[in-house]
Amino acid sequence: MPDQQSSVVAAGSPAATTAGGADGAGTPSRGSGVRTRGRGGARGDRASLGSALLWLGPALLLIAGVVVYPAIELVRASMSKFSITGLRLGDAGWTNYTNVLDHPLLPTVLVNTIVWVVAVVALTIVISLGVAQFLTKDFRGRKLVRWAIIVPWAASLVITAKTFVMIYDFYYGTANLLLSKFGLGPVDFLGSDTWIMPSMILVGVFVSIPFTAYVFVAGLGAIPRDVYEAARVDGASPFQVWWRITLPLLRPALLVAAVLNIIYVFNSFPIIYTLNDRNPGFSHDTTITFMYKLAFKSAEKDVGMSAAAGVFNVLLILVVVMVYLRFTRWREETA
Amino acid sequence: MTSRHMGAVRVAAVALAGGLALAACSGGSGAGSAGGGGASDSGQKVKKIKLVAAEYSKDHTAAFWKQFADKYKAKTGTELEVQVVSWDSIDQTSSTMIQNNNAPDILNLNAYASYAKDGLLYNADEVLPASAKSDILDAFVKSGTYQDKLYGFPDLSSARAFFYNKAIFKKAGIAAPPKTWDEFEADAKKIKSLGGDTIPYALPLGPEESQGEFSMWLFNNSGDWKKDGKWTINSPENTEALTFLKKLTDEKLTQNNPGKTNRADAFNLFKSGKVGMVVGFSPLAGQLDEEKKVDYGVAPMPTKMSEPQTFGVTDYLMAFKKPGNQEAVKAFYDLYYQKDQVNQFIKAEGFLPVTKSGIEFFKDDPKLKVYLDTLPNAHLTPTDDPTWDKVKLAVQQNLGGAVGSGGDPKKVLDDLQKQAESGS
């Protein structure tokens, strides 16, 4: 039964595929780790360079076209001086980079980014753990609930964000209609400096839960039943079972979920841009919307400076990816 | 077995997609510092020109340009490719096109001076038929002229006026729309005393278009953005006007958080019947007429001067210098400024004319009278100064802070003044 479940999920969602990879490495019973790594080299029948290129060609072309080329262009733009119209006026050296670093609101933007990423990822993981436990239980209408939870994931982020603008609106928002009924409202969710960040975080968590929960569902499905049986025989309490068996065996899935969410949430543009739309200045922007506003909305209106901010953003993501790779190596060693 | 790889590939893909999105946002880099020129020395004539048009309304903009392109093709044999872009993204679209050395032949935007400064545009002598040039209203010739040459050819215009909710005025016992700022404040207080959730005045100083709302007030206090070639953003008149708006906010005579309310939000509040007064323009009247929910009146703006002043806006159709496109572009303007074209467009979109013949065309429309009377003398923002293109953005991003709690109108205007002076 558990196997059946996880295969259903795996067929239905790419997230589960990732999670499958994660728990595959974490489950001691599988020994495929070494073989996977040694592919090609270990087998001894190494393909010729020509046929290797034939197989790799499309992927390499794709990487060159959609990764390497834009990256080069980004760096070039960041070293150029642009007119407000977008016309390239000449070389700028490192001026754009120093302008970004000297920007008076950069510290605010960085703090916002950290608060945003940490809060959304942490809350998402905690809530998703509960949701995943719930979803692996057998109950009537579980299929329906599983589908319902996918919906926020399937909907476009811009649409979700606009919907929340309507929920949060000071005069018409459904949230405030409800609060007023209880004599608590209205609250200026999007205009007040105190409420805007929590309001955005709530939406961020809302859209991140489906993916995360399904990573955990797959992770839970792959934990062997016999471990639980053994625990029950030994008289472990439900909490002990969860703390000492479920959580450690779920660790690979947790790592994957955490790191992928950090990248998604860090890069999240539509939620912040849409919900923060009415607020002037940069005081509630993250590095991603900061970069966009530098290019098109702010008084700087400077594509070069924005590109420099973009380079900083890429570097930040690279650090996160490197941390991830380190974790995966750690898993291989412990597998 | 491959699942581990898929995991890693997925991470890589996500990270790279992130990087890609960043790259996409920042656009490509400029392909050389082409400054136009060389437009006339190519003998090759283009067979197709491209127009990037701003979307004034979902219903009418694309439809107008489609019929226009058909007529243009029939008349000249040249094809006209039209790309209609929303106001939200048109700055980004045009900037990216120019970065990639792929400017359209004609671009419809609310600014032109920076483009003229960069040497990208044709001037009127090169592409505007003389009959069209002499027909354009003087106020718009002035605002479209950069360094003695006309580059910003107006496509349509608007002028602000004072909108009030007749039902609310009646309930509050206000007989006629206020003529002075004192009357305005007194009426606002009367409306406030009605209680409930009625909002006396909807004041949009959010980032969308705060310069428009503020312009309307400062022009009625004999202020201006620029006088005799000098920036006057922090002039005593302007400071007084912004301080007055802050006072309205502090006395809670406005909606909640005016510094963070965009124009569209203020209009929506007025359309819902919750608001007593708002500064609007003809498209708002069009929407109100269509919905028939609010019984409203339109009056000149309350003023501190002897005559009410109005703030006018015009957008531009500018022409980019590209090899071989001069004649095709000229033919475009020749057709656009035909009475039946330009005025048909303006009528459909609910805006105001930009030509003398257009004023004739619309003069019998009673709804437009209040605007048309003031249009030839409307004050415009200094769109003829490339510095304004940046100052405007700075105003949009900072003005709202002046009316917020702890906001200091004088300081906000001083900072903007400094920014403008260092930019010119």
Interface residues (C-beta under 8 A of the other chain):
Chain A: P14 T17 T18 G20 G21 A22 G24 A25 S32 G33 R35 T36 I63 V66 V67 P70 A71 E73 L74 R76 A77 S78 S80 F82 S83 I84 T85 G86 L87 R88 L89 G90 F170 Y171 Y172 P186 D188 L190 G191 S192 V256 V259 L260 I263 Y264 F266 N267 F269 D277 R278 N279 P280 G281 I288 M291 Y292 A295 F296 K297 S298 A299 K301 V303 S306 A307 G310 N313 V314 I317 L318 V320 V321 Y324 T328
Chain B: M1 T2 S3 R4 H5 M6 G7 A8 R10 V11 A12 V14 A15 L16 G18 G19 L20 A21 L22 A23 A24 C25 S26 G27 G28 S29 G30 A31 G32 S33 A34 G35 D91 Q92 S94 S95 T96 M97 I98 Q99 S114 Y115 K117 D118 L120 D197 G206 P207 E208 S210 Q255 N256 N257 G259 K260 T261 N262 D265 L269 S272 K274 P386 D389 K390 V391 L393 A394 Q396 Q397 N398 L399 G400 G401 Q419
